[in-house]
Amino acid sequence: MSKKVFVAGANGMVGSALVRELSADQECELLTPSRKELDLVDQAAVAHFFSTNQVDEVYLAAALVGGIHANNQYPADFIYQNLMMECNVIHGAHQAGVKRLLLLGSSCIYPKLAPQPMTESALLTGTLESTNEPYAIAKIAGIKLCESYNRQHGTDFRSVMPTNLYGPNDNFHPENSHVIPAMMRRIHEAKINQEPTVTIWGTGKPKREFLHVDDMASACVHVMGLTSERYASSVDARCSHINVGTGRDCSIQELAELLSEVIAYPGNLSFDTDKPDGAPRKLLDVARLSELGWQSSIELKAGLASTYQWFLTHQASLRGEA
């Protein structure tokens, strides 16, 4: 018997990876409306969508995302749009009697100085990193929305918190994107333009964990496939979400050097220490997910290489994005 699965944000990097993963299941009828077809910030539009489609499962991958620069420039956009999308989809799913929902969050929900690696129980135990606080608060609210609807209404709404994601369909804007696509594009253009040096924001010392988006999609489908009892036994009311990552990290300098190798850039790397670093380290404890039977399979260098090939194929359509 087929089931209708709504992928909210299906055209984004995470959403498109989920569509690729779910398309392998012939029993899934995928609903993938674009932003023009369904504005998730519009409560009435979302309610109408749920009332006219008998949705069985929801993957809430839609989000306004960006790097340090974008978060600093557009804090109101980041908190408002993400809060509205979460409220509308989660409430709409409940009202429509959706059987199961999965919210995708971010590791930025954890305190800036949380003990490393960060366990799920670190949530709300300290001050957030200031550069992306509005986005983080929106994602924390999403977790608590799922928890609250489960407690009050007996829904089966789940949450996963991925580490830094990268891969096909990422935003490659040199300023408004995350570290891997922004750095990849700058190093590639430096190679093409024969520039002797590429400048990287910050000291290069902070450490980050990176997960290929196809691994993320695999983990999401795995978590959604767990029985309600199995999922519930792995979490508790205090921390009902599950971390998703590799359990391994590297410094920003090491990442830049690896990208230079993948891109075959012969020049030098310099670091602008006047620019903010963000949190000193962000490594997730993924023991809970490992116990549930899932581990990442795409190594960082291989993932960067395949992502670079995707970038080369699509770069002509990436030049004008904001």
VENRA-V928014 format. One record per backbone hydrogen bond with DSSP energy under -1.0 kcal/mol. CO is the residue of the C=O (numbers start at 1). NH is the residue of the N-H. Records with the same first field share a line. If there is no record, write none. Layout:
CO: NH, NH
//
This chain:
3: 29
4: 56, 57
5: 31
6: 59
8: 61
9: 12
12: 16
13: 17
14: 18
15: 19
16: 20
17: 21
18: 22
19: 23
21: 24
22: 25
25: 28
27: 3
29: 5
31: 7
34: 38
39: 42
42: 46
43: 47
44: 48
45: 49
46: 50
47: 51
48: 52
53: 55
56: 100
57: 6
58: 102
59: 8, 61
60: 104
67: 71
68: 72
69: 73
70: 74
74: 78
75: 79
76: 80
77: 81
79: 83
80: 84
81: 85
82: 86
83: 87
84: 88
85: 89
86: 90
87: 91
88: 92
89: 93
90: 94
91: 95
92: 96
93: 98
94: 97
100: 58
101: 158
102: 60
103: 160
106: 109
107: 110
111: 114
118: 285
119: 122
120: 123
122: 125
127: 112
129: 132
132: 136
133: 137
134: 138
135: 139
136: 140
137: 141
138: 142
139: 143
140: 144
141: 145
142: 146
143: 147
144: 148
145: 149
146: 150
147: 151
148: 152
149: 153, 155
150: 154
156: 101
158: 103
159: 242
160: 105
161: 244
162: 107
164: 211
166: 213
167: 170
178: 182
179: 183
180: 184
181: 185
182: 186
183: 187
184: 188
185: 189
186: 190
187: 191
188: 192
189: 193
190: 195
196: 268
198: 270
200: 272
204: 253
206: 252
207: 282
208: 250
209: 164
211: 166
212: 216
213: 217
214: 218
215: 219
216: 220
217: 221
218: 222
219: 223
220: 224
221: 225
223: 226
227: 231
228: 232
229: 233
231: 234
242: 161
244: 163
250: 208
251: 255
252: 256
253: 257
254: 258
255: 259
256: 260
257: 261
258: 262
259: 263
260: 264, 265
268: 198
270: 200
271: 273
272: 202, 275
280: 207
283: 118
286: 290
287: 291
289: 294
290: 293
299: 303
300: 304
301: 305
302: 306
303: 307
304: 308
305: 309
306: 310
307: 311
308: 312
309: 313
310: 314
311: 315
314: 317
315: 318
//
